[in-house]
Amino acid sequence: MPTSTKTSPAPATSSPPPAAAVPFDLTVTNGSTVAGRQCFSVFPLPLNKPSQNLQTITALVTDPMEQGDTKTLTWNGGSGALALFAFVKGANLDAAEKTPVALGDTVVVAWADGAFTVSPAAGGPAGAIEATFAAGVPADSQIGLVVGPAPILVPVPVGLSSLTLEPDLSQTVTVVFGTAFQLPEPDEWDRSQAATVTFKQDTATTSPTAVAKIVANLDNKIVQIG
């Protein structure tokens, strides 16, 4: 008797799991001889696109620190911690709702009933995020992409053309010491020269934590010590 064979269906393919966020720990010490309380301001690296003159890079700022104080700043970084928001220029950034996004997303930013919506979906450029804008988005709007310690702000283009946002996810930040960064910038401020800080993986932890240690020395120069 002839035998019959049954072909099993091919296994369904699934999307790769989303990338996990990487915890970052930055320990800072005020070793300066300058009197008064000072702050460390930690900036992400600029976006590769658009050009740097279209960006406002904001910072994660410590509380004011006395001489000899040590603090640890923490945040989530890497591709698994990216988030996007939109706001009308001058609005409180802390109050803006942040929407998680991923590299390769296309994000539609829309405005209705006095509020923004941010809708991400797959199908964008590899290694970047494409932001598109629906009709009616206010002309003085900006978008913010949270990259590591702080958002990077970009104005919505005239004509609502799309934007390609390509974050630099190197485990590196820029740090200054002195007057705290704020928006808008104060009329008078006094800060150290910016220093580049590179993180390394903490092998003593069960999770891949990126760690670094810096000190503002007697001359207010930032030195990496770990």
Disulfide bonds with the S-S distance in Angstrom:
none
